[in-house]
Amino acid sequence: MKSLLCCIGIFFIALGIQGCAAPYYGLTGEEWNSLSEDEQAAVKAEYRDILALQEGQKRRKLHDARTQSIVDYGINGQKSGQ
């Protein structure tokens, strides 16, 4: 029980630290501040594109897993206990 409370405490401390971190889109604060507004906008747009690609990959993975489960069900039939 003590270790569980310790883990929960560490989790909330890490969460708090992450919440206070300024987003620099993979750059250091100094690098981010040295960019012009147009360059910062370009970095933000690239970051949004990367997030969109990651979301698309996640959706494709879920779709593929669902498709495979349908194929498995067609081949193997319903498993006992379901």
Secondary structure, DSSP 8 states (H G I E B T S, - for coil): -HHHHHHHHHHHHHHHHHHHS---TTS-HHHHHHS-HHHHHHHHHHHHHHHHHHHHHHHHHHHHHHHHHHHHHHHH-S-TT-
